[in-house]
């Protein structure tokens, strides 16, 4: 193979470094990029990402924040699970803040990703394409905002202005998707420069960034009240991170591809890792291993993180990243279910990933999905359009000889949880026929959504469940009343594991949910935070 492809890639990379990565500071307000005469030494993806993060903090590249649509949501400040109190549980309304997770994106990051994804999609130059794929790794740059009631109302007003002020052509795919409910975000210009006072909204919060390890940095962010985010920028973002349809599979193909990876022996252990309010489950048998989610405690405030403290979860992450899965299944694409992948060994991206469609995911998740698609390792189960009334369903089942059987379900959107992606996540039911043991791993799919997916089978309350990975970190929004049926005998199980911090101040787990679980699992309802003897996971031995 000749060297043209590799030389071509590094020439383009050098061009990006000298023209776009390191602009002269005096021109940062205009966001100009300038060429330097001297070439920079060849930088790794990690070093480029760190430079882009640093440039974002210094204001050397224009930055945008992706915020979920607040215009029609009047309930957030009435939701105890969305609220974090600054001064304890007795705080007044003016002291309440809600937590919103938002993607951040600078124009440098957008240019870098456009260049990399373009190289990775090159059809005629295999060396060029492979060099780009080897160089790149998905990175994470986001903001967890702590928003008080005043700023919440300002953001809603700004979003209303945006919708009212912009006009679009009928061929604008971004807007058509937004109108159809497929997109639930808006991009707003922002900066870490706190000197801007006029026409701005100042937020408290922290940056979560990762090029190889997760860092949390306390930082104030200023949103510039400009409802005219350039259409060109918005469409460049949408076009760059949009997935093509090649990864979406019908249910039969989706299940067949998983079946190829599952091996011929039943599961022996399932570990639910101690990572706070996030999900990371690792299942293994004699001939296969897989992650069911690989998340992290995404919304944990950095001021509580200190060296050697239990809130760091570094010991857990060290154990997680040495696992070598045969494949990965995601319940859905929320950051607390995927963030661990940013620090895992890079060979995890060489594995096949199976997940629900991510059309409504944030940009950080879409960057990961796009990279997996470029490598041919992404398989997506179809989700119903937002405005449809489609039922949840059994995606399919897989028999492990005559020893065990897997069933994969997709939940249906229900009213107890406002999140479509939560409700329409993937649930794994595993049944060991020889030992007569059933395990249910639910992601964030609530009990009502699961029951609607099992419309032709016994309900959750009527199913013998020996081990349960409890949905949504023990959340209130799970319709947990359906755990038991008051008119029927309770089907007792062996253990229920809640993936959460065991912190009643943030309703994790919800006390009513836990009490209902105890009716089925007795005293064996435990949180991952309660892992004993310095253990980093709670193990189910089958």
N, C-alpha and C positions, 0 to 999 in steps of 0.2 A: 504493500500500500504506500503510495507516495505521501510526501509531507505537506502537500498543498492545503489539505483540510485543516490540519493543526495550525499551520502557519497563518492561515486565513483567520481562524478563531482568535489567536493571540494578537494579531494585528488589530482586529475589531475591539478586543478587550483593551488594548493599549490606547486606542483612539477614545474609548469611553473614559479611561482614567485621565487622560490629559485634556479632554475637552469638556467633560461633564461632572467628574467626581470632585475636582478640587478647584472651584471658582475663586477668583480674587475676592476677599471679604468686602472691599469697597463697593462691589457691584451686587451684593447679595439682595438688596431691596428690589432690584430689577430682575433678579434671578437669571442674570446672564451667565453663560458658561464661556470660558476663554481657554485658548490653547497655550500650553507651555512649550518652550523649545526643548527642554530636557525631558527625556523619557523617564518614567518612573520604573522602579524594579517591579517585576511581575508579582502581582498580589493574589492571594488566595481569595476564595469567596468569603471566608470568615473576615479577612482583613478589609475587604471592600464593604461588607455589611457594617462593620464597626465604624468605618469612615463615614458611611451614609448616616448612621445613627448620630455620630458626633456632629455632622453637618446639620442635621435636623435640630439638635439642641442649640447650635450656634446661629441658626437662622440663615444658613448658606444656601438653602434650597426651599422653594415655596412648598408649603405643606398643607394637606387637607385631612380632615377627620370625617370618618364615615359613621354617621349616627342613625340609629333606627328611627323609624317614623313615630313621632310622638303626637301627631296632630289629632288622632282619633282616640288616644288613650288617656282617659281621665282617672284611671284606677290605680296608677302606680303608687301614689302616696297613701293609698288605703290598703296596700298589700304589705303585710308584716315581713314577708320574705324578701321584698325588694328594698326595704328600708334598713339603713344602718344609722344608729343613734350616736350623735357626737357626745352626749352627756348622760348616757345610761338610758334605761328603759322608761324613765319618767320624763324624758325630754318633751318639750312642747313642740307644736307643729313647725315653728320657725327654726327649730334645731334639728329637724329630720333631714336626712339626705338619702337619696336613692343611688343605687350603684348601676352604672351603665358601662358595658364593655364595648369599645369602639376601635376600629382599625385606623391606623395612621398611615399616610402615604405621602412621600415627597416626590417631586418631579424627577429627582435623581433616581429614586427607587423605581419609579414607573419606567424611566428610560432604560435602566439596567434590566428590568424584567422583560421589557419588549425586546431588547437585544438578545437576551438569553433564550427566551421562548422561540424567537425567530430562528436562532441557530439550531435549537433542539428539534425544530419541525422541518429542517432542511431535508428534502427527500433525495437529492441527487449526490450528496457528498457525505458519505457515511463517517469518514474520519472527523470531519467538521462537526457533524451532529453528535458523535460519541464524545468528542473532546468537551463540548459544551455541557453535555449531561454529566460527565465526570467532574467538571469544575464546579457546577452549581449545586446548591443545596437550599431548599425552602427556608426562609427566615421569618421571624416574627417581630412586628413592630406595632404595638397597640397602646391604647390608653384606657385605663379603668377610671372613669369619672365619678366623683362623689358630688351629686347635684342637689342643691337645696331647692325649695319650692319656688323661690324667686327666679333662679336661673332656668328652672324647668319651664316656667311660663314664658320666659324670654325665648327659649329654644323653640317652643311650640309656635310662638308668634312668628319667629324667623322662618320656620318651615312652611307656615301658611303663606308667607310673603313669597317664598320661592315658588310654590305651586301656582300662586296667582300671577306672578310676574313673567314667567317663562312661557314662550310659545314654541311649539315644535312642529315639524313636518309629520305627516301621517306615516312616513317611512322610518321615523326615529324608533329603532328597536328598543332602546333603553326606556323610553317613555311608554311604549306599548306594554312592555313587561311590568313597568311600575303600575300602570292603570289596571292591569290584570291581576295585581297582587303578587306577582312573581318576585318583585324587588321591594324590599321594605327598608331601604336606606336612602339617605341623602348625603352628599358631600359638601362640606363647608370649609372655607379657608381658615387656617389657624396658625398659631405660632407659640413658641415658648418664651417669646419676648414679653415681659410683663409691663413694659413701659407704654404699651398702647392702651389708651384710656377711652378714647371716643369710639362710639359705635362698636363696642366689643362686649363679649360675655366671658367673664373670668371663671375658670373651673379649678377646683382642687382635685387631686387624684394622683395617679402614678403611672409611669410608663412600664410596660412589660415588653422586654426585647430579648431576642435570642438569635444568635448566629451559630452557636454551638452549645451554649448553656443559657439557662433562663436567668435574667437579671430583672429586678424590680427597682425602679428609681422614683422616689417621690418628686413630683414636678407639678407646677402650676401651668395651666394651658389657657391661652386666650383665643377664643373664637371670634373672628372678624365678621361683623354683621354685614355681610355682602350677599344678597340673594342671587347675584348673577355669576355663580360659578361658571366659568367658560364652558360652553357646550362642547368645544373641541376637547378639553381636558376630561370632561365627564365621559364622553364617548370613547376616548383613548383608554380610560380605565376599564370601562365596560367591555370593550372589544378585546383587550389584552387578557383579562382574567376569565372571559367567558369560555366554557367548555364546549367542545363540539359533541355531537350525539353519539360518537363511536363507543363511549364508555357505558351508555345506558343499555342494559340488557333486559330481555324478557325474563320472566321468572324461571323458566325451564333452563335457560343458558346460565343464569346467575347461580342456580343451585348446582348445576353440573360442574361449573368451574370450582366451586367450593369442595364438592365431592372429590375432585381430583387431588385435593390437598389433605384430606382428612385421615388418610391411612386406614389400617384394618384392625386397630385395637381400640378398646374403650378408654375413656379418660381415666386417669389415675388421680390427678390433683387439680384443683382450681385455687389460685391465689388472688385475693382481693387486696390490693396494695393500700398502704396507709399514706395517702397523699392529700389529706384534707378533703375539701368539698370538690372532689373530682373523681372520675372513674378510671381505673386501670386494673383490668382483670386478665390473668394469664392462665390458660388451660393447657394441660399437656397429657399425652399418653406415651406409650412406648415408641411410637413412630410418627407423632405429629405434635406440634405446639402452635398455639395462636393467641394473639391478644384479642380480647373483646374490649375495645377502647384502650387508649394509651394517653390518659389525661393528666392533669396537674391542678393543684389548688390555685386556680387562676386569679381569683378575686381577693386574695389574702393581702391585707395592708402591709407594706414593706417595713413599717416601723416596728412591727412585731417580730420581724425576722432578725435573728442574731446568730452568731457562730455557735454551733453546738446545741441550739435550742430545738425543741420538738417541732416548731413551726417551720423549720427550714426544709424538712423532708429530703435532705440530701442523701441520707442513708437509704431511703426508699428508692430514690432515683438511681443511685449506684447499682442497686440490685436489679432494677427494671431494665437498665440499658444493656446489661450483660446477657439478657435473654435473647435467644436467637429464634424468632418465630418462623414457622413455615409460611404463615400468612397473617393478615390482620382483618378483623371485622370491626367496623365502627357502628355503634348504635345510631349516631348522628354526628354532625359536624361542629357542635359547640366547642369552644376552646377548652373547657374543663374536661373534655373527652378526647382531645387530640393534642394538647400542648406538649405532652411528654415526648412526642415524636420529634420535636425540634432539638432535643438533646440526646436522642437515641443514636446508636451506631448508624452510619450512613447506609449500611447494607439493608436496613429495614425498608428503604425505598426500592430495593431490588425485589421485594416480595410482592405478591398480589394483595391488593386491598379491596375489600368488599364493604359497601356502604349504601345508604339511601342516596338518592339524587340530592345534590347540594346547590340547587339553583338559587336558593335564598340565603346562602351562607355569606359571611363577611369575607373581605378581601384576603385576610391572612389565611383563612381556611381554603379559599379558592386558589391561592398561590400553591399550597400543598397539593390540592387536587389536580391542578393543571400540570404540575411536575410529574405526578404519578401517571397522568394520562399520556404525557409526552413519552414516558418510558414504557407505555403499554401495560401498565400494572394496575389500572383502575377499573373496577367493575361496579356499576351503580344499579341499584334496584329502582324501578320507576316509582315515582310518587304522583299522587293525583294533582291536577291543577287546583289552585287555591279556591276557585269558585265552584268546584264540582262537589257533588255529594257522595263521592265514592266511598265504599266501605273499606275498613282495614281488611287484611287478608292473610292467609297462610301463603307465604312465598313458596315454600316447598319443604320437603323432608328428605333426609338422607339416612339410610340404614348402614350401620357398620356391621356387615355380615348379619348374623342373627343375635348379636351381642348388645347392640345399643342403637338408638335412633335420635337424630337431631331434627327439630322442627324450627324453622325460621318464620317469624311473623312480622308484618308491618302494621302498626297501630293506625287507628282512625282519629282524626281531629275531633276532640270533644270540648265541652265548655269549661271543664274544671281547670284546664291549662291553656293559657292564651297562645302558647308557642306551637306553631304547626310542626316545626322540626322535632320538637320533643315528642309530640303525640304520634308522629309518623315515623318514629325510629324503628330500628330492628330489635326484636326480642329473640333470644335463643332459649329454646326449651330442649334439655338433654335428658334422655331417659335410659338408664342402664337396665336392660331387660333381665339380666342374670341376677343382679343384686336388688332389683325392684326399687331403684332410687331415682328420683326426679329432681333435676336442678333447673331453676328458672333464673335467667339473667336478663334484666329488664331495661337497662340504660335509664332513660328519662321517660319511658312510656308509662303512662298512668294506668291504673287498673281498669278503668272504664274503656280506654282506648284498646287495651289488650283484649278485654272481653268482646268488644265489637269485631276484633280480628278473628276471634274464635267463635264466630256466630253459630257454627254447626257443631261445636264441641262443648263440653262442660265448661262452665264459667270458672274464674279464678277460685271462688269460694268452694266450688264443687270438685276441684282438682287436688289430688294428693301432691303436695309440694314439700319435698324433704329439705331442700336447701334453696334459699332465695337470696339473690342479690337485689336488694330493695330498690324500687324506682326512685329516681330524682332526689337522691341524697336524703331520703326521708321527708320530702317536702309535704307541705299542706295541700298542694295543688295536684293531688293524685286520686281523688275520690276514694280514699282509703276505706270508706264504709263498705266497699265491695270485697274487702279481704275475707269477711265471713258473711254467711247468710243467716239472719236471726231465726229463720224458720227451719233450719237444718242443723244436724250435728256438725261440730267444728272438726275439720280434718287437720290434726296436729302434725307439725313438721319438726325437724331436728334443729335447724339454725337459720336465722335471718341476719344478713350482713348489710349494714347501712354504710355507704361510702361517704363519710362526712366527718367534720371536726368535733362532733359531740359538744356543740356550743349552743346552749339554749338562748343566748342573747341574740343570735341570728336565726333562731328557729330551725336549727339543724342538729338533730332531727326535730320535726314537729311533735309535740308531746302527744297529741291525739292520735297521730299516725303510729307512734311507737306503742302506745297502749293497745291499739287495735292489732298490731303485729303480735303483741304478747299473748293475745287470746289464742293465737295459732302456734306460736313457737315458745311460749312460756318465758323462762328466764334467759333463753338462748337467743335474745335479740341484742346484737352487739354492733357497735360502730367500729370502723377501721381504726379510729383513734385509740380504741381500747386494746389494740394488739399488745400482748404481754411479753415480758422478758426481752425487751429491746427488739422484738420482732418487727419487721417492716410490712408484714402482710398477715391476713387471717386466711388460713389454709383449710380448704374442704378436701378431705381425703376420701376417695371413693373406693 
